[in-house]
Amino acid sequence: MTVGAGVRSLLKPAFKAVNNARCRVWDLTHRVDTCGEIPLNSLDFESKNKDPGLEYQSHHPEIIRSSLLMLPIPHEDYTFVDFGCGKGRVLLIASGFKFRKIVGLELAPQLADIAKRNVERYRSSDQKCFDIEVMTADATNYELGPDPQVLYFFSPFTLRLMSQILENIEASVRRSPRDLLILFSGMMAKRDNCFGPRPQFERLRRDRYVDLYRYRS
C-alpha cells in the first residue's frame, strides 16, 4: 500500500461522516427522510429480482442536479422516470425542473412507502413539477408510455436485470418512436458493460459520476 492510499483509507471514515451530516441537513431542510444505506435483503418482501448484493444509497444532491443540467431538452415535453427510486431523493431534486411528469419505480414496498411520504412532505421554493408518482413495481415488467422520456439509473440493478430492462426500452421505442435519453450513474466499468454492446445508445456525454445516452431511433 502506498502512502497516498494509506492516507485515503484513514480519511475515508471522516469523509463519510461529513457526507452523512450534509445528507441529514438536506433532509431536515426539506422535511424528508432520504438518507441511509439499506441492503435489499434486510427488507421483508418477496421478489425473484430481490438481489442480496444490492442496496439503497442516497445520492449526493449536487451530483443529481448536475446530471439533470446535462439534458439538452425542453423539460416540459418529457416525462422523467427513476428506475429504482428508493426513498425518492432523485424525484425530489428532479421536481426542480419543469418535467411534464415524474415517476419513481421501486421494487421494495417499504422504500416506496417512504418515497411517497417524502413526496407529500417535500418543501422547496425551487420546485417546478408537482405531478410526481411513486409506484411499487418490478422495473423489468414496467411498460414505458409513448411520450418523450428521460430515464434515470443510479446503478440499481445487476447486469442481467439491466440488460432485460434495456431490451424492454428498445422494444418500447420501436413500437412508439420518440426521443429518449438515459442518465446512468455508477462506476465507469458498469456503464461500459451496460451500454458498450448496444451501439443504438449513443453516449452524448461522460463525466466522473454520470453518462448521458440517447437512443438512436
C-alpha positions as CSV (number, residue, x, y, z in Angstrom):
1,M,0.0,0.0,0.0
2,T,1.4,3.4,-0.9
3,V,1.4,6.3,1.5
4,G,-1.3,8.1,-0.5
5,A,-3.6,5.0,-0.4
6,G,-3.0,4.7,3.3
7,V,-4.0,8.3,3.9
8,R,-7.1,7.9,1.8
9,S,-8.0,4.9,3.8
10,L,-7.7,6.7,7.1
11,L,-9.7,9.7,5.8
12,K,-12.5,7.7,4.3
13,P,-14.5,7.4,7.6
14,A,-14.1,11.2,8.1
15,F,-15.4,11.9,4.6
16,K,-18.3,9.5,5.1
17,A,-19.2,11.2,8.4
18,V,-19.2,14.7,6.7
19,N,-21.3,13.4,3.8
20,N,-23.8,11.8,6.2
21,A,-24.0,15.1,8.1
22,R,-24.7,17.0,4.9
23,C,-27.3,14.4,4.0
24,R,-29.1,14.9,7.3
25,V,-29.1,18.7,6.9
26,W,-30.6,18.4,3.4
27,D,-33.3,16.1,4.8
28,L,-34.1,18.5,7.7
29,T,-34.2,21.5,5.4
30,H,-36.7,19.8,3.1
31,R,-38.7,17.9,5.8
32,V,-37.9,14.4,4.3
33,D,-36.1,11.2,5.1
34,T,-33.8,10.2,2.2
35,C,-30.5,9.4,4.0
36,G,-29.0,6.0,4.7
37,E,-27.8,2.7,3.2
38,I,-30.3,-0.1,3.3
39,P,-29.5,-3.6,1.8
40,L,-32.5,-5.1,0.0
41,N,-32.0,-8.4,1.8
42,S,-32.7,-6.6,5.1
43,L,-36.2,-5.8,4.0
44,D,-39.1,-8.2,4.3
45,F,-40.6,-8.7,0.9
46,E,-40.6,-11.4,-1.8
47,S,-39.4,-11.0,-5.4
48,K,-37.5,-13.1,-7.8
49,N,-35.4,-10.0,-8.5
50,K,-34.5,-9.2,-4.9
51,D,-30.7,-9.4,-5.1
52,P,-28.8,-9.6,-1.8
53,G,-25.9,-7.7,-3.3
54,L,-27.9,-4.5,-3.9
55,E,-28.8,-1.8,-1.5
56,Y,-30.4,1.6,-1.3
57,Q,-27.9,4.5,-1.1
58,S,-28.7,8.2,-1.1
59,H,-27.1,10.0,-4.0
60,H,-25.5,13.5,-3.4
61,P,-27.9,16.2,-4.3
62,E,-25.4,18.2,-6.3
63,I,-24.5,15.1,-8.4
64,I,-28.1,14.6,-9.2
65,R,-28.7,18.2,-10.1
66,S,-25.6,18.5,-12.3
67,S,-26.6,15.4,-14.2
68,L,-30.1,16.9,-14.9
69,L,-28.4,20.0,-16.1
70,M,-26.7,17.9,-18.8
71,L,-30.1,17.4,-20.5
72,P,-30.3,19.3,-23.9
73,I,-34.1,19.3,-23.9
74,P,-37.2,21.4,-23.1
75,H,-38.0,19.6,-19.8
76,E,-41.8,20.3,-20.0
77,D,-42.1,18.0,-23.0
78,Y,-40.6,15.0,-21.2
79,T,-41.6,12.5,-18.5
80,F,-38.8,11.7,-16.0
81,V,-38.6,8.1,-14.8
82,D,-36.3,7.0,-12.0
83,F,-35.7,3.2,-12.1
84,G,-35.1,2.1,-8.5
85,C,-36.1,5.3,-6.8
86,G,-35.5,4.1,-3.2
87,K,-36.6,6.8,-0.8
88,G,-37.2,9.3,-3.6
89,R,-34.4,11.8,-3.4
90,V,-33.8,11.9,-7.1
91,L,-37.5,12.5,-7.7
92,L,-37.5,15.4,-5.3
93,I,-34.5,17.1,-7.0
94,A,-35.9,16.4,-10.4
95,S,-39.0,18.3,-9.4
96,G,-36.9,21.4,-9.5
97,F,-37.1,21.1,-13.3
98,K,-40.2,21.6,-15.4
99,F,-40.8,18.0,-16.4
100,R,-44.2,17.1,-17.7
101,K,-44.4,14.3,-15.1
102,I,-42.1,12.5,-12.7
103,V,-42.3,8.8,-12.0
104,G,-40.4,6.7,-9.5
105,L,-40.3,2.9,-9.7
106,E,-39.3,0.9,-6.6
107,L,-39.2,-2.8,-6.0
108,A,-39.2,-2.7,-2.2
109,P,-42.7,-1.7,-0.8
110,Q,-41.1,-0.3,2.4
111,L,-38.9,2.1,0.4
112,A,-41.7,3.0,-2.0
113,D,-43.9,4.0,1.0
114,I,-41.1,6.2,2.4
115,A,-40.7,7.8,-1.1
116,K,-44.4,8.5,-1.2
117,R,-44.3,10.2,2.2
118,N,-41.3,12.2,1.1
119,V,-43.1,13.5,-2.0
120,E,-46.0,14.6,0.2
121,R,-43.8,16.4,2.8
122,Y,-41.2,17.9,0.5
123,R,-40.8,21.7,0.6
124,S,-38.6,23.7,-1.7
125,S,-39.0,27.1,-3.2
126,D,-37.3,25.8,-6.4
127,Q,-40.0,23.1,-7.1
128,K,-41.4,23.4,-10.6
129,C,-43.0,20.0,-11.2
130,F,-45.8,18.8,-8.8
131,D,-47.0,15.8,-10.8
132,I,-45.0,13.1,-9.1
133,E,-46.0,9.4,-8.8
134,V,-44.2,6.7,-6.9
135,M,-45.0,3.1,-8.0
136,T,-44.2,-0.2,-6.2
137,A,-43.1,-2.1,-9.3
138,D,-40.6,-4.5,-10.8
139,A,-38.7,-2.4,-13.3
140,T,-38.3,-5.5,-15.6
141,N,-42.1,-5.5,-16.1
142,Y,-42.7,-1.8,-16.4
143,E,-44.1,-0.5,-19.7
144,L,-43.0,3.0,-20.7
145,G,-45.5,5.4,-22.0
146,P,-45.3,6.7,-25.6
147,D,-44.2,10.2,-24.7
148,P,-40.6,11.5,-24.8
149,Q,-38.7,10.5,-21.7
150,V,-35.6,10.8,-19.5
151,L,-34.7,7.6,-17.7
152,Y,-32.5,7.7,-14.6
153,F,-30.5,4.9,-13.2
154,F,-28.2,5.0,-10.1
155,S,-26.6,1.5,-10.6
156,P,-29.8,-0.1,-9.2
157,F,-29.7,-3.5,-10.8
158,T,-27.4,-6.4,-11.7
159,L,-26.1,-6.5,-15.2
160,R,-28.6,-9.3,-16.0
161,L,-31.6,-7.3,-14.9
162,M,-30.2,-4.1,-16.6
163,S,-29.9,-6.0,-19.9
164,Q,-33.5,-7.1,-19.6
165,I,-34.7,-3.5,-18.9
166,L,-32.7,-2.1,-21.8
167,E,-34.3,-4.7,-24.1
168,N,-37.7,-3.5,-22.9
169,I,-36.7,0.1,-23.5
170,E,-35.6,-0.7,-27.1
171,A,-38.8,-2.6,-27.8
172,S,-40.9,0.4,-26.5
173,V,-39.1,2.9,-28.7
174,R,-39.6,0.6,-31.7
175,R,-43.3,0.5,-31.0
176,S,-43.6,4.2,-30.4
177,P,-40.7,6.2,-31.9
178,R,-39.8,9.2,-29.8
179,D,-36.9,11.0,-28.2
180,L,-35.5,9.0,-25.2
181,L,-32.5,9.9,-23.1
182,I,-30.8,7.9,-20.3
183,L,-28.8,9.2,-17.3
184,F,-26.8,6.4,-15.8
185,S,-24.7,6.9,-12.7
186,G,-22.2,4.4,-11.4
187,M,-18.7,3.0,-11.9
188,M,-17.4,3.6,-15.5
189,A,-16.8,-0.2,-16.0
190,K,-20.5,-0.9,-15.2
191,R,-21.6,1.9,-17.6
192,D,-19.5,0.4,-20.3
193,N,-20.7,-3.1,-19.6
194,C,-24.3,-2.0,-19.8
195,F,-24.2,0.2,-22.9
196,G,-21.0,-0.8,-24.7
197,P,-22.6,-3.8,-26.5
198,R,-25.6,-1.6,-27.5
199,P,-24.5,0.9,-30.2
200,Q,-28.0,2.2,-30.6
201,F,-27.5,4.0,-27.3
202,E,-25.3,7.0,-28.3
203,R,-23.3,8.4,-25.5
204,L,-23.6,12.2,-25.6
205,R,-21.5,13.0,-22.5
206,R,-19.4,11.3,-19.8
207,D,-18.3,12.8,-16.6
208,R,-16.9,11.4,-13.3
209,Y,-20.3,10.2,-12.0
210,V,-22.8,10.1,-14.9
211,D,-23.1,9.1,-18.5
212,L,-25.8,10.7,-20.7
213,Y,-27.1,8.5,-23.6
214,R,-29.7,9.0,-26.3
215,Y,-31.5,6.2,-28.1
216,R,-30.9,6.4,-31.8
217,S,-34.2,5.6,-33.5
